[in-house]
């Protein structure tokens, strides 16, 4: 029983100590001219779907939940955001070559169709981020048209 108390105290102290190691937040006050929404003529319904389902992890402006200041949760969130932005950053869309844009658009379509994105770990907490069948189809149709306009 004494060992369990010691372990509990050590765990509590470790939990308090790690709170003093914050992460950088992924928030910006400005919308860059290279942002996907500004570069492309995105319909309002598709724009809303992308912002709700994709932009938290794939842009330079994350809308953080209330629990994002608590470690180790903040480290977990920042890891996902960093990985998401490395794969696709909608804020930097205008800087991509046409070839790279086409590749990213194909990937977006594939991942929405296979329900890989948005990630289950994200939609578990953010139910509004799940694409309905109609939303998924609207986004896919728009992305297909955009891809076709780039390749032609």
Number of C-alpha atoms within 10 A of each C-alpha: 5 7 8 9 10 11 11 12 12 12 12 11 11 11 14 12 11 12 13 10 12 14 14 8 16 16 13 11 7 8 12 17 14 16 18 18 21 14 13 12 11 17 12 10 11 20 15 14 20 22 17 17 22 21 22 21 28 24 25 23 18 18 13 14 10 7 9 18 16 16 19 14 12 20 17 11 18 18 13 18 22 17 14 17 18 12 11 21 21 21 22 17 22 18 12 13 10 13 12 12 19 20 12 18 20 15 13 19 21 14 14 17 14 9 14 11 19 19 16 14 9 18 15 11 10 14 11 12 20 20 21 11 9 9 16 19 16 17 22 20 14 17 20 17 12 17 20 12 10 12 10 5
